Amino acid sequence: MREINMSTKYNPSEIEKGIYDHWQQEELFNPDVDKKLKPAKYADGQPEAYSIVIPPPNVTGKLHLGHAWDTTLQDMLIRQKRMQGYDTLWLPGLDHAGIATQAKVEARLREDGISRYDLGREKFVDKVLQWKDEYASIIKEQWAKMGLSLDFSRERFTLDKGLNEAVRKVFVDLYKKGLIYRGEYIINWDPQARTALSDIEVIHKDDKGAFYHVKYPFVDKKFKFNGKNYIEIATTRPETMFGDTAVAVNPSDERYKEIVGKKIVVPLVNREIEIIADQYVDKDFGTGMVKITPAHDPNDFQVGNRHNLPRINTMNEDASMNENAGKYQGMDRFQARKAIVDDLQDGNYMLKIEPIVHSVGHSERTDVQVEARLSTQWFVKMKPLAEQALKMQKQQNDKVDFWPVRFEDTYQTWMNNIHDWVISRQLWWGHRIPAWYRDTKEGEKETYVGLTAPKGDGWTQDPDVLDTWFSSALWPFSTLGWPDTNNSDYKRFYPTSTMVTGYDIIFFWISRMIFQAKEFTGTRPFKNVLIHGLIRDSKGRKMSKSLGNGIDPMDVINKYGTDALRWFLSTGSTPGQDLNFSNDKMDSAWNFINKIWNVSRYVLMNLETDTKIELPDRNLLALADKWILSRLNSTIENVTKNFDKFEFGEAGRQLYNFIWDDFADWYIEMTKETLNDDSALNKRPVQQVLAYVLDQTLRLLHPIMPFVTEAIWQQLPQHQDNQSLVIADYPKIDKALNDPQAEKSFTILQDLIVAIRNIRTEAKAPISIPVDILIQIDDEKLEEIFRSNIDYINRFGHPKQLEISKKIQAPSLSMSRVISGATVYIPLAELINLDEEINRLQKEAKKFTAEVKRSSGKLSNDKFVHSAPKQVVEAERSKLSDWQKKLNATESRIKELKENHD
């Protein structure tokens, strides 16, 4: 036996040590544009480019399992394409994540009793940069632990100099086209972060609240409506009453025609407002009357614009009440609500309080309740941008292909119903808006928007920053050198090939990358977008701090190894579906790799130091050799096809079945007889086949589990020259290895061996005890197959006497199995129970009957017979014939046993 440096058990911490550093030192992850790592491989010209830009994780903390899933899929794609000869670039980077990172740093400062205002803008940004450096270092260590083949020489950050240049150009160009504008609108406001939010940064949750039914008295104390001198208004937010500037009814509502134009009094502040008519009001909801508060509700804002109503803002930036709230000034909004309700009750204005549970918007980042607030902000006019992006999607050669395709509908629906995008944020961490203001001599405000600050005195830059997604939307092209369209990376790798991300940010990010790419590069940002789901716990629940069910991927790696985690993440789900994490699944992943390790160890120990990883002359191959090579070929084809369709779960299933079932359980077991033979002449072809199959299998597995495959591959005789599996050729289909006849013959041999094993198991007759084996054949071709492979039957069946014939007199006290074209009998007079054997055969007959019925039904369907491919129909007819023969043989045997039993 050849000596090899492999432990008897898979130990990931030992195996993975040092491998990633070696890959990095050799710069194996860099594109070949300049280095030409393998020039011979590209003799026919420059290789095709394949590029992915990583969805940049936020520098808010460590990576979670969702990041691990996302990056594993990308790494698999880039590793496979690199091995297939593509010029690959996987560009890493990080997102400054404006509001999220600022919130984290402010929380840390609060622990020290200080705020950003105590530090000032410049020193606060320094603190955030320290945070960014701290977590960027952690994230890159985690990427290395995951084995990600990223080109760190091209690493980018969404606030770096190049990205800032791109951001400013996009802002200025859109402004000059009239697609960016500034205006006063109702926006979503985060009172903790003190910034505007876009609609999709608001998460709606069910909160307990109440409908407060309040009297609004008529100014004319003598006027009565429905016998009362007031109208009833229901509100969930009495603290906004001080911003009421009207009460509205629907103009078609006959109930209220006589009071339109009447004046009423806002309780507690005694301000007079008018009852107006507007189509916005739903006359069938509640009383059909609503108070209009233009500064605190987006719909009321529109109503106010139509009726020229004043806008009265009653809250400060931190959601405390301002001077317009009278005596409640300075109170927190919820404290004010309680005090106002008490005062309404004391003043006899409160009619009733009706408890409810209603959906309330919360900030995605700080989780505080969002306020609708009147504010001057910068907006992107979305309709023209969305229209051209949707038009591009109708062009087959220009469109972005969604995988799964159903998510294209999600994208298109949102783009067709898109609102203008509020892009300004009242933060200190982010891209400063390239706009400056100064007062003119005439007392007006002058605005300048440009790439650089304007010349002259008196200019002040806008203090706001841009929404994080504004810079992230440019990521596929800004990271490759744009706006310098002559940049070699931009020319070589843009548009990128594939974007991998979760379905939860289709609106946030995917749509914005597409319309910005179309507007500024004239093309799609990527050819494919692969959408995966969310990782949930073993019970299917979303992972969260409140549930305490979050899992650190580094903890999983420390326990099971990186490759086991990658195998679970890549093969545990279909595209677009969620993935439930469980330790049982991780145990299975580790067990599979341990199987690979032990199989490889066996193969390597049985090779010679000069064993060539090339196939011997086909004339020297036995049936088992031809079968395993044909199965390998099919596996290469199926795995490659499924990778191309992003069906990694199916690719994994194909690999698992081939490695565990075909290679380990069958072929390797069948080689042991030959390898134990002292004849080198017999050994050599088997050793070559073993080496070849192991080599090709490791190449297939490498994109999914890079560490263990690299470690094993280096032990193969011809690979001990430090060449890495990272840049080895990916397996290709070899049509010369396709051998349907060998697969068919070997399958029959397998069926025979399984039948013998099953009979022995049921009869409790261990393989060590020789038994008579009688094989009655219906097909003469089977006799040749069985006799030419009699060594395998002897090894796995251990017959005392073996008889193969068309004419077999079945012993009455024997157990039997029906296989395709034959029946196996093993006389076990002293062990057999006829009742149990008849019962078992009846169950078999029931199964065969069901298959005959299913197949007959299919073939009696004219649509199937005439529409399905000819080979599919013929295959079904062959199946029907086989099932019918098995059924006939089984029923015949049942009859024989019953006759003997009686």
N, C-alpha and C positions, 0 to 999 in steps of 0.2 A: 504494500500500500504506500502511496506517495504521501510524504509528510506535508501538511499544510498548516498555516497559522490561523486556525478557526476554532473557537471554543465550541463546546458541545451544546451550548444553548445560546439563543439570540439575546445579546446584551446591548441594547441600543446606545447606552451612555458610552460604552467602550468603542463601539463601531463608529459612531458619529464624530468622535473626537478628532479634531484636526482636519477633517475632510473639507469643510467649508473654507477654512483659511487657505488650503492648497488651491482650491478653485479660484479664490480671489487673487492669490499671488501669481497664478498663471494667466490672469485676466481672461478667463474663459467665457465670461459673460458679456464681453464687449463685442460690438458688431465687427464684422470683418472688412469694413469699408477701407480702412487704412492698414490694418495689421495683416490681412490675408493669412489667417491662421492655417487654412488648408487649401492653398492655391490649386492643387491638383484636382480638388473636388469641383472646382469651378472652371474647368478647362474650356467649357463651351461658352464662357462669357460670365458676366457679373450675375450673381445669384439674385433671385427674387427677394425683395425685402418683406419682412413681417415685423410689425411693431405693435407694442402695447404701452400705453402710458398708465401707470398705476393710479387708481382712484386714491388721491392723496388723503391719508388719514389725518384727522385733526390732532394738533399738538396739545390736546386737552388731557391726555392720559395714556395709559398703556393700551395695547391692542386687545380686542376681545375675540371670542370665537368667530364672530361674523367676519372680522378682518381676516382671520386665519383661513376661513372658507374661501373668501373672495380671492385672496392672494394665491392660495393653493391652486385654484382653477387656472389662474393666469400663468403661474409657473409651469404647470403641466403643458399648457399650449405652447409657451415660448421654448421650453426644453425640447418638446417633440419637433417643432419647426426648425430649431437649431440643428437637431440631429438629421432632419430631412434635407439639410443643405441650404435652408433659407438664411439670408443675412438678417439676423434678428436683433431687435433692440427692445428691451423692457426697461423703461425709464422710471426711476423712483422719484418720489417727492412727497412733500408734506404740505398740509393746508393750515394757514394761520388761524382759521375758524374764528373770525372776529368776536362775535358776541359770546360764544361758548368759552373761548379762552379767556376773554376779559372777565367773564363771570367767575371762572375758576380762580384767577389771580386776585380778584377783589375779595372773594371768600377767604383766601389765605391772608390777605391784608387785614380783614375784619377780625381774624383771630388775634392779630397783634394790636387791635384797637385803632387802626388807621384806615383812611379811605384814599381813593385815588386823588381826591381833591386836596388832601393834605400834602401829597407828593408833587402834584402838578403834572402836566401832560408828559413832558420829556422824561422825568424820572420814573413815571408810571410805565411808560413804554419800555424803559430799561428793565424794569421788573418783569414785564411780560416776555422780553427777549431772554432773560435768564430762565424763565419757566420753559420757553420754547426749546432752548438748548438742552435743558435737563431731560425733557420728554422726547426730544428728537433722538438723543443718544439711546434712550431706553427702547424706542421703537426700532431703531436700526439693529440693536442687539437682538430684538425679537425676530426681525426679518432674517437675520443670519441663522438664528436657531431654527427657523422654519425652512432653511435651505433655499431661500428665494434667489434665483439667478438674475439679479438686478445689476445694471451697469451703473455703479455709484459714481463713475467719473462724470455722469450727466445729471446728477441729482439736482432737483429744483425745489423751490419753496415759493408759495403763492405770494410772498411779499418781497421776493428778491428783486434785484435791479432790473433784470430783463423782463420779468413779469409786470413790474410797475410801468415800464415803458409801453408794454402791450395794453395794459389796462387804461392808461391815459389816452393812448391813441384811439381806442375803441370808444371811450367816453366822448372825446372831442369830436370824432367823426359822426357819431350818432347825434350829438347835439347840433352839429352844423346841418345835418339832414332833417332836423326837426323831430327826431325820434327820441330825444331826451329833452324833458322839459321840467320846470320847477313850478309848483303850485300848492295852494292851500287845500288840503283834502282831509277827510276822515281816514285815519290809518289805525292799524293795530299798534298798541303801545305797551311795551313792557316796563312797568313802573319800577322794577328792581334794577334792571339793566339800564333803564332810562333811554330806551331807543325804540325806533320804529321796527315793526316786523312785517314781513310779507304774509299773505294769506296762508301759505303752506308752512309757515313757521308757528302756526297756531294749532294747538291740539285741543279738541273739544272733549270735555269730560262731564259726566253727570254730577251736579252739585245740588245739595239741598238749598232751597230758597223759598220765596213766597210771592204771591200776588198781593200787593197792598192796594186795596180799593179806597180811593181818596176822593173827598168832595172838592170840586173846583166851583166856588160860588159865582153867580152872575154879578157883574158890576152893578147892574140895575137891580136893587134889592127887591123891587116890586114885581120883577118879571118871574113868572113861574113856568117851568117846563115839566110836563107830566106831574103837575101838582107840587113840584119841588123848585127851590130857588138855587139849585146847583146841578151840575152834571157829575156823573161818576166816572172816574178814570182809574184803570188798573195799571200798576207798574211793578216791575220786579226790582227797580233801582230808584228808590225815593231820593237818594243822595244827588241825583242828577236833575231834580225838579227845578233847581235854581237856574238851570240852563233852558227851561221850557220857553219857547217863543210863540207857540200856537197850540191849538188842539184841532185835529183834522177828522173829517168824516168823508165818506164816499159821496160824490155828487149825485149818484143815482139812488142813494138811500133816502127813501121817502120819509123815514122816521125823523130825520134831522134837518129837513129843508128849512123849517121856520127858525132854526137857531144859527144857521150859517151867517156869519157877520157879527154875531153877538160877542160882547166882551165878557171875559171871565177873569177871575183873580187867582194867581198862583198862591197857594197856601203858604203861610209863614213869611213870605217876602212881600206879599200884597202888590205884586206887579201885575198890571193888566195885559192880557193877551187876547187874541181873537180866535174865534172858531172859523176854520177855513174848510174848503172842499177840495179833495185831491184823490185822484184815481188809485194812489198807492194803498189807500185804506181798504182792508178786507171787511166788507160789511157783515160777513157771516162769522167773523172771529170776535169772541167776547162781546163787548157792548157795541162794537162798530165805531168806537171813538178812541183815538190814540193821541197822546201828547207828543208834540214835535220838539225835539231837542237837537238842533242842527250841529252843535259842537260835540255831541257824544253818541251819535248813531249814524252809520253810513247811509241808511235809507232816509232818515230825517234830514240829513245833509242835502240830499237831492231834492226833497220836498221844499226845504228852506230856499234852495237856489231858485226853484220855480216860482216861489211866492215872495222873494226878496226879504226873507226873514233875517233878523240879526243872529249872529252866532255868539253865544255866551259860554265861554269855557269856565267850568267851575272847579277844575282840579289843577294842581301843580304836576310837575314831571314825575314826582314820586307817589302820585295818587293821593296826596293829602289835599284837603279842600283849600281853595284860594279865596281871595278877597270877595269874589262874586257869591260866595256861600254865606256871607253875613257872619253871624255869631259862631258858625261852625268852622270858620277859617282856622287852618292849622291842624284840624283833626284828620286822622287816617280815614279813608273812605268807608271802612266797615264800622269804625267807631261813630262816624257821622251818621251812617244809616240808622244805627240804634238810637242815637240821640234824636234824630229827625222823626223817627217812628214814635218815640215817646212824646215828643212835642205835638205831633199830629193827633195823637190820642188825647192829650191834655186839652188841645184846642178844639176838640169835637170835629176834626176833619176826617178821622179814620172811620170808614164804614165797616170794614172787616179785613182780616188777614187770613189768606188761604195758602197753607203750606203746599209746596210743589217740589218736584225734582226736575231740573231742567239742564240742558246742555250749555255749558259755559266754556268759553275759550281760555286756554292757558298757554303761557309761553313754553315753547318746546325746550328752551334752554334753561330757564330759571324756574319753571313750573308755577310761577305766580299767575293770578288771574289777570288776563289782558284787559286793557281799557281801549274802547274806541275813542280816539282823541283827535281833535282838530289840530292840524300841524302843517307847516310848510316843509315840503319834502321834494326830492328829485325822483322823477318817474321815467320809465322807459315805455314808449308808446308801442304796445305789443302787436296790434293787429297786422300792420304791414310785414313785420318780421315773421309772425306766425304763418301768414298766408304764403310767403315764398318758401318757407320750410316745408309746409304741407304740399305745395306744388312740386318740390324736389322729390317728395316721397312717391309721386306718381311716375317718376322716371326710373325705369328698371335698372339702368346702369349707374344711377346717382343715389338711389335710395339707401337708407340704412335698413339692414335686415335684422329684424327682431327675432330672438330665439328665447322662448317659444313665440310663435307668430302672434298669439292672442294679445301680447302686450303692445303690439302696434296699435290696436284699437284703443287701448288705454291712453297711449300717447296722443293719438289723433283727436280723441274726444276732448282731452284737456286743452290741446292747442286750438281747437275750434271754439272753445268757450273761455279763452284766456282773458284776464283783465290786465290793465296796465300794471307794471311791476314797480313797486316802491323800492328804490335802490339805495337811498341814503340811510345811514345809521348814526345815531347819536353816541358814537363810541370814540375812543382814542386809539384803539388797536385796529389797524386796517389801512387800506389805500385811501389817502386823503383825496377828497373830491377836487379835481383840478379846476375849481371855480374861485374867482376872487371878486370882492365887492368894495365899492367906495362911494361916499356921498358926493354928489355933484354940487356945483354952486347954486343950482336951482332947487336944491333940497331933495333931489330924487336919488334913488339907488342905481348905481351903474354896475353891471355884471360883466365879467370877462371870463371866458372859458378857453383854455389853451394848454398846450403841452408843457409850457414853462410859465413861470410867474410873469405878470405884465410889468412893463417898465413904468416908472413914475412913482410918486408918493401917494400915500393914503390907502393903498390896497390892503385888504385883509382876506386871507384865504378862508374859505368855508371850513368850519371846524369839524364837519361831519366826515365820516368815512363811508366807503361803498360796502354794500352787502357782500358777504363772503362769496356768495354764489356768482357774483358779477365777475370776479377774477377766476373762480373755478370753471365758469362756462367757457373760458378761453384755453383751458388746460391742454387739450390735444394739439393745439398749434402754437400756443405761446411758449410751451416747454421746448419746442423744436426750433426756436430761433425767430419765429414771427414777431414783429413785422418785417424782419429781414428775409424776404422770400428767396434770396440767393443763398441763404444759409444751407450748408451741405446736408445737415440733418433734416431740415424742412423739405428739401428737394428729394431726399432719399426715402424718408419714412412717413411723410404725410401725403394723403390721409392715412391714419393709423388703421390697423387691421381689425382689431377686436377690442371692445370695451366690455369689461365684466363688472357687474354691479347688482345690488339687490333691487327688488321691485319697489322698495319703499322710497327710492329717490328718483323715480322716473320723472316726476314733476320738478323736483328741486334742481336736478342736474342734467339728466339725459336730454330733456327737451331744450334746455338752455344752451347746452353745447351744440345741439343741432342747428338752432336758428342763428347762433352767433357765428358758427362755422360757415354756414351758407352766406351770411351777410358779408363776412370779412375775408373768406378764402374762396368763395364761390363754389364750394363743394361740401360733401359730407365730412364730418370729423373722423368717422370710422366706418368700415364696411359692415361689421357685425356688432350687435350689442347682445351679449348673453346675460339674461336676467335670471338670477337665482332667488331663492326665498330667504326666510329668516331662520336662524337656529333657535330652537326652543328646547326646553328641558324634557326629561323623559316622559312627563305627563302632557306634553304639548303646549305648555304655558310659555309665554314670552319671558325671556330672562330679564330680571330687573332687580334693583337694590332692595325695593320694598318686599319682594318675595324671598330675597336671599338665595336665589337659585342661579346666580351668575357663575360662570366657570372660566377660570384663567387658562388660556391655551398653554401657557408655559408649565402650569401644574400638570396638565395632561401629558405634555411632552416628557417631563421629568419622570413620570410613572411608566408611560408606554413607549416613548420614543417618537421622534418627528414623523417617521415613515408611517407608523400606525395611525397617527392622527390624520395625516394626509390621505391615507387609504380610506379611512372612515368618511372624511369630508368630501372626497371626490366621487365616491361610489355609493353613498347612502341615500341619494335623492335624484329625481329627474329634474330637468331644467324648469325653473319657475316655481318649484314646490318647496315647502318648508322642510326642515331637517330636525328631527328630534335627537338630542344627544342622550347617550346612555353608556354607563360603564360596561354593560354587557356587550354592546357593539364594539367598544374599545378592546375588550378582552378578545373578541373574535378577530379583530384586526391584528392584534399582537400574535395570536395563535397562527394566523395565516402567514405572517412574516417569519415566525419561528419555523413553520413548515418549509418555506422557501429556503431558509437558512440551512436546515438539516438536509433537504434534498440536494442543495448545492454542495454542502460538505461531503455528502456521499459521492456525488459525481466527481468532485475535485480529487478526492482521495483515490479514486479508481482510474485516474488518468496518468499517463506517463509524462515525464517532463518535456518530452518532444512531441506530445500529441498535438496534431494540427487541427485547428478549428476550421476544417473544411470537410466536405462530405466525401466518403469513399466512392469508388465505382459502384453504380447502382446494382450491378450483378452480385455484389457482395452483401447486399441488404437482405435481411430476413423480413417476413411479413410484419412483425412488430416495428421494425425500423421504418419501413415504408409507411405504415399507419401513423406513427408519431410525427413523421415529417409532413404528411398530408394534413394532419390535424393542426400542426404548427402553422402551415400555410394558411389554412382557413382562419386560424386565430389572428394572424397578422392582418389578413383582409378585413375581418370583422372589427378588430380593435381600431384600425386606421379609419374605416368608414364611420364608426361611432364617434371617434374623436372629431372628425370633420363635421359631424352633426351636433357636437357638444353633448352627446349622450354618454357621459362618463360612467354613469351607473351600469349601463349595458356593456360598455367596454370592460369595466371591472368584472362583471359577471363572466364574460368570455375568458378573461385572463384567469380568474379564480378556477373555473371549471377545467381549463386546460392544465394549469399547474397542479392542482390538487388531485383531480380525477385522472386525467389522461397521462400526465407525465409522472407524478409521484405514485399514485395507486396502481397504475397498470404498467407503463413502460419500464420504469425503474425496477419494479418487482420482477419483470420478465428478463431484465438484463443480468440479474444476480446469478442465474445459472451459468451464463456465458462468462461473466467476469470471474467466477470462481474456478473456471476451467484454466488449467495451466497453459493451454495452447495459445500463444501470442497471435497466431494467425486468425483465430476466431475472435479474440478480444479486440483487435485493432479497429475493425469497422464499427463495433458497438461503442468503443471509447470515442471515436470521432463523431458519431451521431449524438452521443450524450453531450460532448463538448459543444457541438454546434447548436443543439436545442437549448442548452443552458445559456450560451452566449446570446442567442436571438431572444430568448425569454427575458433576460436581464435588460436588453435594449428596449424591449416593449414596456417593461415595468418602470424603467428609469424615470420618465417624466412624472410618474406618480410617487414613487418612493426612491428618491435619488441617493440617499446615503447608503442603505444596505446593498443596493445594486452596484454602486461604485466599489464598495468594500469587497464584494464577492467577485466582481468582474476583474479586479486587479489580481486575483488569485489564479485566474485562468492562465495556462502556460504561455500563451502568446501575448498576454497583456501586462506582463511584468516589466514594462518599459516606461512606466509612469504616464503613458498616454491616458487621458481621462475618458470615461464613458460619456461625459458631457458633450464631447465633440465627435463621438463615434457615429457611424451611419445608422440611421433608423432602419429596421427591417423592411424589406420589400417583398412583394409576392413573387414567388418563383413558380411559374406555371408547370415547370418540369417536375415539381414535387407533388402536384395534385394527383392523387391516386384514388379515385372513387371505389375501384374494385378492392384495393387493399383495405380501405375503410370498411367496406361492406363485409369482407371476409373476416376482418379482425373483430367487427361487431358481433358476428355469429360466434366466433371463438369466445369473446367476452360473455355472451349470453350463456354459452355452455358452462363456462367456469362458474359464473354466478349461480346458475341452476344447481350445479353440484354443491357449491358452498352452502346454498340455502337449505338444500335437503339435509346436508350434514348438520347444520345448525339446528334445524327443527327436530332431527332425530337424536340430537346430542351425541353425534359421532364425530369427535375431533379429528382434525386433519392428520394427526399422528397415527390413527388407526386405518389400515388399508381396507377398502371395501370394493366389492364388485361394481363396475360401472358399465351399463349397457346403453348404447346410443342407437336408437332406431332412426334412420334417416329417410326422409321422403324425397330429398333432392340429392342426386348423385354427386353434384359439385361439392356438397358438404363433406363427403368422405375424403376427397382430396385435401380439403382445408384442414380437417381434423388430423388426418394421418401425417401431413407434412408439418404439423405443429404439435405432434404427439408429446414432445418434451415438455411443452407448457401444460398439457393436460395431466401428464404424470406429476409435474411439480405442484400444480394447484389442486389436483383432484386426488392424488395418492391412491390410484386404483390397485387392488389386489389382482383383479382380472379386468381387462378393458376389451369390450366388444363393440365394433362399429359395423353396422349392417342394415340393409333394407329389411331384412327378415329377422326380427327379434321376437322371441317368445317371452313376453313380459311375465315375470314371476307375479303370482297373485299377491304375495306379501312383499310388495316393494313400494317405495315412494317414487313419484315421478314429477317431472316438470316438462311443460310444452314450450319449446322455443321455435323460432322461425325455421321451418323445414326439418324439424327433428323433435324427438321425445327422448328424455333422459330417464332411465330407470336405475334405481339403486336398491337391490334386495336387502331388506333389513328386517328379516322375519322376527327376530327377537325383540325389536324395538318399535315396530309399527303398530299403530292403533287404527284399524280400518275406518271406524266412525269418524275419527279426526281427519284422516286423509280424504275421505269422501266429502266431508264438510268443507275442507280447504279447496278441493277441486271444484266444488259447486260455486264457491265464491269466485274462483278464477273464471268459471264459465259465465257467471253473471257479468263480470267485467268485460269479457270478450264479446258477449251478446250486446252490451251497451255500445261498444266500439263499432260492431257490425251495423247496428241501427243508426249510429251517428254518421258513419261513412256512407251507408246506403242512402240516407236522407240527403246528404250533400250531393251525391251523384245523381239523385233523381230530380234535383233542382236544375231545370233547363238553363236558368240564368248563370249558375255556376259553371256548368258544362260548356256553355258557348262563350262565356265572357272571360273566364279565368285562362291564364296561359296554358298552352297544351301540356307542358311538362308538369304543371301543378295538378292538372286533371289526371294525367297518367300516374303520378305519384299517389294520388288518392285511390285510384283503382288498384294499384299494387298493395296499398295498405289494407283495403277491403279484402282482397284475396288472402293476405297473410292472416288477418284477424279471423276470417272464416275457417281457414285451415286449423288455426289454433283452437277455435271453438269446437270444430268437429273432432279433433284429436282428444280434447279434454272430455267431451261428452262420451266418446267411445271408452275412455279410460274409466269414467264414473260407472258406466254400464258394466264393464268387466269386474270392477271391485264389488259392485252390488251383487252380481251373480255369485262371486266367490264368498261374499259375506253371508248370503242366504244359504 
